[in-house]
């Protein structure tokens, strides 16, 4: 397998404990171990992360922005899912 045939991997980095992983970018690698090592070298050079996830791009299924209204419409009739019924206490971070 040549480098042009390597699968594409999506990289997610958690910058600090208690925060969520966020998408940092993509890279090509022959396997998960090499993708993880390359992601570490590429996306956390200055100690920006405490955890890295690599996921094959082919394993990700996403909704289409063109179908936003019909896809998310059922959630609009459930107001209890939105944090509008209580106040967030002062000093609470990362809620």
TIBAMI-290813 format. One record per residue (C-alpha): residue number from 0; residue in one letter; x, y, z. Coordinates in steps of 0.2 Angstrom, whole numbers, plus 2048, in hexadecimal, padded with zeros to 3 digits. Layout:
<sites>
<site><i>NUM</i><aa>A</aa><px>X</px><py>Y</py><pz>Z</pz></site>
...
</sites>
This chain:
<sites>
<site><i>0</i><aa>X</aa><px>800</px><py>800</py><pz>800</pz></site>
<site><i>1</i><aa>X</aa><px>807</px><py>811</py><pz>7FB</pz></site>
<site><i>2</i><aa>X</aa><px>805</px><py>821</py><pz>805</pz></site>
<site><i>3</i><aa>X</aa><px>7F8</px><py>827</py><pz>7F9</pz></site>
<site><i>4</i><aa>X</aa><px>7ED</px><py>818</py><pz>7FD</pz></site>
<site><i>5</i><aa>X</aa><px>7EE</px><py>81A</py><pz>810</pz></site>
<site><i>6</i><aa>X</aa><px>7DD</px><py>81C</py><pz>818</pz></site>
<site><i>7</i><aa>X</aa><px>7D8</px><py>82D</py><pz>81F</pz></site>
<site><i>8</i><aa>X</aa><px>7D6</px><py>82F</py><pz>832</pz></site>
<site><i>9</i><aa>X</aa><px>7CD</px><py>83D</py><pz>83B</pz></site>
<site><i>10</i><aa>X</aa><px>7D6</px><py>843</py><pz>84B</pz></site>
<site><i>11</i><aa>X</aa><px>7CE</px><py>849</py><pz>85B</pz></site>
<site><i>12</i><aa>X</aa><px>7D8</px><py>851</py><pz>869</pz></site>
<site><i>13</i><aa>X</aa><px>7D3</px><py>855</py><pz>87B</pz></site>
<site><i>14</i><aa>X</aa><px>7DD</px><py>864</py><pz>880</pz></site>
<site><i>15</i><aa>X</aa><px>7D9</px><py>862</py><pz>893</pz></site>
<site><i>16</i><aa>X</aa><px>7D1</px><py>856</py><pz>89F</pz></site>
<site><i>17</i><aa>X</aa><px>7BF</px><py>859</py><pz>8A1</pz></site>
<site><i>18</i><aa>X</aa><px>7BD</px><py>860</py><pz>88F</pz></site>
<site><i>19</i><aa>X</aa><px>7B6</px><py>857</py><pz>880</pz></site>
<site><i>20</i><aa>X</aa><px>7C0</px><py>851</py><pz>872</pz></site>
<site><i>21</i><aa>X</aa><px>7C0</px><py>85D</py><pz>863</pz></site>
<site><i>22</i><aa>X</aa><px>7C4</px><py>859</py><pz>851</pz></site>
<site><i>23</i><aa>X</aa><px>7D6</px><py>85F</py><pz>84D</pz></site>
<site><i>24</i><aa>X</aa><px>7D7</px><py>859</py><pz>83B</pz></site>
<site><i>25</i><aa>X</aa><px>7DB</px><py>84A</py><pz>830</pz></site>
<site><i>26</i><aa>X</aa><px>7EA</px><py>840</py><pz>82A</pz></site>
<site><i>27</i><aa>X</aa><px>7EE</px><py>831</py><pz>820</pz></site>
<site><i>28</i><aa>X</aa><px>7F6</px><py>822</py><pz>828</pz></site>
<site><i>29</i><aa>X</aa><px>7F8</px><py>80F</py><pz>825</pz></site>
<site><i>30</i><aa>X</aa><px>7F0</px><py>80A</py><pz>835</pz></site>
<site><i>31</i><aa>X</aa><px>7E9</px><py>810</py><pz>846</pz></site>
<site><i>32</i><aa>X</aa><px>7F9</px><py>80F</py><pz>850</pz></site>
<site><i>33</i><aa>X</aa><px>802</px><py>81A</py><pz>843</pz></site>
<site><i>34</i><aa>X</aa><px>7F4</px><py>826</py><pz>841</pz></site>
<site><i>35</i><aa>X</aa><px>7F4</px><py>828</py><pz>854</pz></site>
<site><i>36</i><aa>X</aa><px>807</px><py>82B</py><pz>854</pz></site>
<site><i>37</i><aa>X</aa><px>806</px><py>837</py><pz>845</pz></site>
<site><i>38</i><aa>X</aa><px>7F7</px><py>840</py><pz>84D</pz></site>
<site><i>39</i><aa>X</aa><px>801</px><py>843</py><pz>85D</pz></site>
<site><i>40</i><aa>X</aa><px>810</px><py>84A</py><pz>853</pz></site>
<site><i>41</i><aa>X</aa><px>805</px><py>855</py><pz>848</pz></site>
<site><i>42</i><aa>X</aa><px>7F8</px><py>85B</py><pz>854</pz></site>
<site><i>43</i><aa>X</aa><px>800</px><py>85C</py><pz>865</pz></site>
<site><i>44</i><aa>X</aa><px>811</px><py>862</py><pz>862</pz></site>
<site><i>45</i><aa>X</aa><px>810</px><py>86F</py><pz>870</pz></site>
<site><i>46</i><aa>X</aa><px>807</px><py>864</py><pz>87D</pz></site>
<site><i>47</i><aa>X</aa><px>7F6</px><py>86A</py><pz>878</pz></site>
<site><i>48</i><aa>X</aa><px>7EE</px><py>859</py><pz>87C</pz></site>
<site><i>49</i><aa>X</aa><px>7EB</px><py>84C</py><pz>889</pz></site>
<site><i>50</i><aa>X</aa><px>7E2</px><py>840</py><pz>87E</pz></site>
<site><i>51</i><aa>X</aa><px>7E1</px><py>83C</py><pz>86C</pz></site>
<site><i>52</i><aa>X</aa><px>7D4</px><py>832</py><pz>862</pz></site>
<site><i>53</i><aa>X</aa><px>7D6</px><py>82C</py><pz>850</pz></site>
<site><i>54</i><aa>X</aa><px>7C8</px><py>826</py><pz>846</pz></site>
<site><i>55</i><aa>X</aa><px>7C7</px><py>81F</py><pz>834</pz></site>
<site><i>56</i><aa>X</aa><px>7BE</px><py>82C</py><pz>82A</pz></site>
<site><i>57</i><aa>X</aa><px>7B4</px><py>81E</py><pz>822</pz></site>
<site><i>58</i><aa>X</aa><px>7AD</px><py>819</py><pz>833</pz></site>
<site><i>59</i><aa>X</aa><px>7A5</px><py>82A</py><pz>835</pz></site>
<site><i>60</i><aa>X</aa><px>793</px><py>82E</py><pz>830</pz></site>
<site><i>61</i><aa>X</aa><px>78D</px><py>840</py><pz>830</pz></site>
<site><i>62</i><aa>X</aa><px>77D</px><py>849</py><pz>82D</pz></site>
<site><i>63</i><aa>X</aa><px>77C</px><py>854</py><pz>81E</pz></site>
<site><i>64</i><aa>X</aa><px>77B</px><py>867</py><pz>820</pz></site>
<site><i>65</i><aa>X</aa><px>76E</px><py>867</py><pz>812</pz></site>
<site><i>66</i><aa>X</aa><px>762</px><py>85D</py><pz>81D</pz></site>
<site><i>67</i><aa>X</aa><px>764</px><py>867</py><pz>82D</pz></site>
<site><i>68</i><aa>X</aa><px>752</px><py>86C</py><pz>82E</pz></site>
<site><i>69</i><aa>X</aa><px>74A</px><py>85B</py><pz>82C</pz></site>
<site><i>70</i><aa>X</aa><px>757</px><py>852</py><pz>835</pz></site>
<site><i>71</i><aa>X</aa><px>757</px><py>85D</py><pz>845</pz></site>
<site><i>72</i><aa>X</aa><px>744</px><py>862</py><pz>845</pz></site>
<site><i>73</i><aa>X</aa><px>73E</px><py>853</py><pz>850</pz></site>
<site><i>74</i><aa>X</aa><px>749</px><py>85A</py><pz>85E</pz></site>
<site><i>75</i><aa>X</aa><px>741</px><py>86C</py><pz>85D</pz></site>
<site><i>76</i><aa>X</aa><px>731</px><py>865</py><pz>865</pz></site>
<site><i>77</i><aa>X</aa><px>73A</px><py>85F</py><pz>875</pz></site>
<site><i>78</i><aa>X</aa><px>73E</px><py>86F</py><pz>87E</pz></site>
<site><i>79</i><aa>X</aa><px>743</px><py>865</py><pz>88E</pz></site>
<site><i>80</i><aa>X</aa><px>753</px><py>861</py><pz>885</pz></site>
<site><i>81</i><aa>X</aa><px>759</px><py>872</py><pz>885</pz></site>
<site><i>82</i><aa>X</aa><px>760</px><py>87A</py><pz>895</pz></site>
<site><i>83</i><aa>X</aa><px>754</px><py>888</py><pz>896</pz></site>
<site><i>84</i><aa>X</aa><px>74A</px><py>882</py><pz>8A6</pz></site>
<site><i>85</i><aa>X</aa><px>758</px><py>885</py><pz>8B3</pz></site>
<site><i>86</i><aa>X</aa><px>766</px><py>891</py><pz>8B6</pz></site>
<site><i>87</i><aa>X</aa><px>778</px><py>88C</py><pz>8B6</pz></site>
<site><i>88</i><aa>X</aa><px>781</px><py>88F</py><pz>8C7</pz></site>
<site><i>89</i><aa>X</aa><px>78F</px><py>89C</py><pz>8C7</pz></site>
<site><i>90</i><aa>X</aa><px>7A0</px><py>894</py><pz>8C6</pz></site>
<site><i>91</i><aa>X</aa><px>79B</px><py>885</py><pz>8BC</pz></site>
<site><i>92</i><aa>X</aa><px>7A7</px><py>883</py><pz>8AD</pz></site>
<site><i>93</i><aa>X</aa><px>7A6</px><py>877</py><pz>89E</pz></site>
<site><i>94</i><aa>X</aa><px>793</px><py>873</py><pz>89F</pz></site>
</sites>
